[in-house]
Amino acid sequence: MATSPSGSASAPKNDVMQDLEVRSPTPSAGSAPDMMAKVLAHARSVQGGPAQPSKPSPLVRPAPAPPKAETLPEIEARKPPGPQARPAAAAPPLKGPGPIRPPAYVAAASAAAAKAAAINAAAARAASAQGPTPAAPPAAAAQAAVASQVTATSLIDESAPWLPEEPERKTAFLQVFRYWHAQVRPEFAHKAKPSFLFLVTALPVMVKARDTLVALDLWEPHGEHSRQKRDQHSSWKKYCEFLPRAQQALQDLDDYRHLSLLTALDDLSSRIIKAEKKFREGLAQPARSRG
């Protein structure tokens, strides 16, 4: 096998190597090693590693510089002239229902009071012009003072023996008494007792029951048969029911306790009824004669 000379073999090899070196790309500024260096530098800066003294990477945007702190003279120089504090706005008025108007009866009562005061002043002037008036008797003044303090409640004695035993009837009677006593004139209030009102209602019933028995000839029976018939009659039962209670109520009235229910029933009933009318309406005024 023929061998080529050493000089001829190396010549073609050198030509090939020169050709490869000519055709190999020259490293540029943006080659892979430079790019890797930039990426590594960026990774170290993120992880807190030592900073490379190289120029900043184009991948990382530099942080904006903090604003320059202004000094107090510069701030004062930029303030507009004049007072800085705004004047306090006036508080809006409170909204509400407004002043409460008094009811109509209050105004009417005030007008009536003013009218009464004017009448009293005119009467006082007239009395002073006529001279001093005689003073009222002490007994009348004391009676008026006592009458002004008497009320229906102060006259009620719920333990009185003549009151009904049933609670319902007792309560109903006392309610009627309070209503009736409110209509009594003040000068008779101390005499208008619950016992008086009981006699006003009981005596006419007793008179009617007696008259019924008298008409039937049973008021004074002449025999046992008539006595039994009277005892069974409803009028006699009604009379006997009211008689003991009326006798006890009569003892509570100074003006009538001297009268007897057995012998002066008609006179007592007439007096009680007239007194009740006087308590409510007052004394009858005498008629004036026409001259």
C-alpha positions in Angstrom: 0.0 0.0 0.0 1.5 3.3 -1.1 1.8 6.0 1.6 1.6 9.6 0.8 4.3 11.8 1.9 3.9 13.7 5.2 4.1 17.0 3.6 1.3 16.3 1.2 -1.0 14.9 3.9 -0.7 17.9 6.3 -1.3 20.4 3.6 -4.9 19.5 2.9 -5.6 19.3 6.7 -4.3 22.8 7.3 -6.4 24.1 4.5 -9.6 22.5 6.0 -8.9 24.0 9.5 -8.3 27.4 8.0 -11.6 27.1 6.1 -13.5 26.1 9.3 -12.0 29.0 11.2 -13.0 31.4 8.5 -16.6 30.1 8.4 -17.1 29.9 12.2 -19.2 32.8 13.6 -17.4 35.4 15.6 -18.6 36.1 19.1 -20.8 39.2 19.3 -22.1 41.4 22.1 -25.4 39.5 22.3 -23.9 36.0 22.4 -25.2 33.2 24.7 -22.5 33.7 27.4 -23.4 37.3 27.8 -27.1 36.6 28.0 -26.5 33.9 30.7 -24.4 36.3 32.6 -27.2 38.8 32.6 -29.8 36.3 33.7 -27.5 35.1 36.5 -26.9 38.6 37.6 -30.6 39.2 37.7 -31.2 36.0 39.7 -28.6 37.0 42.2 -30.1 40.5 42.6 -33.5 38.9 43.3 -32.2 36.3 45.8 -30.0 38.9 47.6 -26.7 37.6 46.3 -23.6 39.8 45.7 -24.3 42.4 43.0 -22.1 42.3 39.9 -20.3 45.5 39.0 -21.8 45.3 35.6 -24.3 47.6 33.9 -28.0 47.1 34.8 -29.8 44.4 33.0 -32.3 45.5 30.4 -34.8 42.9 31.8 -35.1 44.7 35.1 -36.8 48.1 35.2 -35.0 50.4 37.7 -37.1 51.5 40.6 -38.4 55.1 40.5 -36.5 57.5 42.6 -38.3 58.6 45.8 -39.8 62.1 45.6 -37.7 64.8 46.9 -38.9 65.9 50.3 -39.9 69.5 50.4 -38.7 71.7 53.1 -41.0 73.8 55.4 -40.1 77.1 53.8 -41.1 75.8 50.3 -44.5 74.5 51.6 -45.1 77.9 53.4 -44.2 79.7 50.2 -46.8 77.8 48.1 -49.7 78.5 50.5 -52.2 81.0 49.2 -52.5 84.2 51.1 -55.3 84.7 53.6 -56.7 82.6 56.4 -56.6 78.8 55.8 -59.4 77.7 58.1 -62.8 77.7 56.5 -65.5 79.4 58.5 -67.8 77.0 60.3 -71.1 76.6 58.5 -74.2 77.6 60.4 -76.0 74.6 61.9 -79.3 73.9 60.1 -82.4 74.7 62.2 -83.9 71.7 64.0 -87.0 70.4 62.4 -89.7 69.2 64.6 -93.5 69.2 65.2 -93.3 72.8 66.4 -94.7 74.2 69.6 -97.6 72.1 71.1 -100.8 74.0 70.8 -103.0 73.7 73.9 -106.4 72.1 73.5 -109.4 74.2 72.9 -110.9 73.7 76.3 -107.7 75.2 77.9 -108.3 78.5 76.0 -112.0 78.4 76.9 -111.1 77.8 80.6 -108.6 80.7 80.5 -111.2 83.0 78.9 -113.8 82.0 81.5 -111.3 82.6 84.4 -110.4 86.0 83.0 -114.1 86.8 82.7 -114.8 85.6 86.2 -111.9 87.7 87.5 -113.3 90.8 85.8 -116.7 90.2 87.3 -115.3 89.7 90.8 -113.2 92.9 90.4 -116.3 94.9 89.4 -118.3 93.4 92.3 -115.5 94.3 94.7 -115.4 97.9 93.4 -119.2 98.1 93.8 -119.1 96.7 97.3 -116.3 99.2 98.3 -118.4 102.1 96.9 -121.5 101.0 99.0 -119.5 100.5 102.2 -118.4 97.6 104.3 -120.7 94.5 104.2 -121.8 92.8 107.4 -119.7 89.8 108.2 -121.2 86.4 108.0 -122.3 84.7 111.2 -119.7 82.4 112.7 -122.0 79.4 112.5 -122.6 79.9 108.8 -118.9 80.4 108.1 -118.1 77.2 110.0 -120.8 75.3 108.2 -119.5 76.5 104.8 -115.9 75.5 105.7 -117.1 72.0 106.8 -119.2 71.6 103.6 -116.2 72.4 101.4 -114.3 69.5 102.9 -117.0 66.8 102.7 -116.8 64.3 99.9 -118.8 61.2 99.1 -115.9 58.9 100.1 -115.6 60.5 103.5 -119.3 59.7 104.2 -119.2 56.0 103.3 -119.0 53.4 106.0 -118.9 50.0 104.4 -119.5 48.2 107.7 -122.9 49.9 108.3 -125.4 47.3 109.4 -128.2 48.5 107.1 -126.1 47.9 103.9 -127.0 44.8 101.8 -125.0 41.7 102.8 -124.4 40.7 99.2 -121.2 42.3 97.8 -122.7 43.0 94.4 -125.7 44.8 95.8 -123.5 46.8 98.3 -121.1 47.9 95.5 -124.0 48.9 93.3 -125.6 51.0 96.0 -122.4 52.8 96.9 -121.8 53.6 93.2 -125.3 55.1 93.0 -124.6 57.1 96.1 -121.4 58.6 94.7 -123.2 59.7 91.5 -126.1 61.2 93.5 -123.8 63.0 96.0 -122.0 64.7 93.1 -125.3 66.4 92.3 -125.9 67.7 95.8 -125.3 71.3 96.5 -122.1 72.0 98.6 -124.1 73.5 101.6 -126.0 70.2 102.1 -123.1 67.8 101.3 -122.6 66.9 105.0 -126.2 65.9 105.4 -126.4 63.9 102.2 -125.2 60.6 103.8 -125.6 57.1 102.4 -128.2 56.3 105.1 -130.3 59.3 103.9 -130.2 58.0 100.3 -131.2 54.5 101.5 -134.3 55.9 103.3 -135.1 57.9 100.1 -135.4 54.6 98.3 -136.7 52.3 101.1 -139.5 54.4 102.6 -141.7 54.7 99.4 -141.4 50.9 99.1 -142.5 50.4 102.6 -145.5 52.8 102.2 -146.6 51.0 99.1 -146.3 47.6 100.7 -148.4 48.8 103.7 -151.1 50.3 101.5 -151.4 47.1 99.5 -151.9 45.0 102.7 -154.4 47.6 104.0 -156.4 47.3 100.8 -156.5 43.5 101.2 -157.4 43.8 104.8 -154.2 42.0 105.8 -152.4 44.8 107.5 -154.0 44.0 110.8 -155.2 40.4 110.5 -158.2 39.3 112.6 -157.5 35.6 112.7 -154.9 32.9 112.2 -156.0 32.4 108.6 -155.6 36.1 107.8 -152.2 36.1 109.6 -150.9 33.2 107.5 -152.2 34.8 104.3 -150.4 38.1 105.2 -147.2 36.3 106.0 -147.2 34.6 102.6 -147.9 37.9 100.7 -144.9 39.4 98.8 -145.8 42.9 100.1 -145.4 41.8 103.7 -142.1 40.1 103.0 -140.9 43.3 101.3 -142.0 45.4 104.3 -140.3 43.1 106.8 -137.1 43.1 104.7 -136.8 46.9 104.8 -138.1 47.7 108.3 -135.0 46.7 110.4 -132.6 48.2 107.9 -134.5 51.5 107.7 -134.6 51.7 111.5 -130.8 51.4 111.7 -130.3 53.9 108.9 -132.7 56.3 110.7 -130.5 56.4 113.8 -127.7 57.8 111.7 -129.7 61.0 110.9 -130.0 63.6 113.6 -132.9 65.4 112.0 -135.2 62.4 111.7 -134.3 59.9 114.4 -137.1 61.1 116.7 -139.7 59.9 114.2 -141.1 56.4 114.3 -141.4 54.1 111.3 -144.5 52.5 112.8 -146.6 55.5 113.7 -145.1 58.3 111.4 -144.2 56.4 108.3 -146.1 58.8 106.0 -144.7 61.9 107.6 -141.2 60.6 107.6 -141.3 59.6 103.9 -142.7 63.0 102.9 -140.0 64.8 104.8 -137.2 62.7 103.4 -138.4 63.2 99.8 -138.7 67.0 100.2 -135.2 67.1 101.7 -133.7 65.2 98.9 -135.1 67.6 96.4 -133.8 70.5 98.5 -130.3 69.0 98.6 -130.1 68.9 94.8 -132.0 72.1 93.8 -131.5 74.3 96.9 -134.0 76.4 98.8 -137.0 77.6 96.9 -136.9 81.4 96.3 -140.0 83.3 97.3 -142.0 84.7 94.4 -141.7 88.5 93.9 -145.0 90.4 94.0 -145.6 92.7 91.1 -146.4 96.2 92.3 
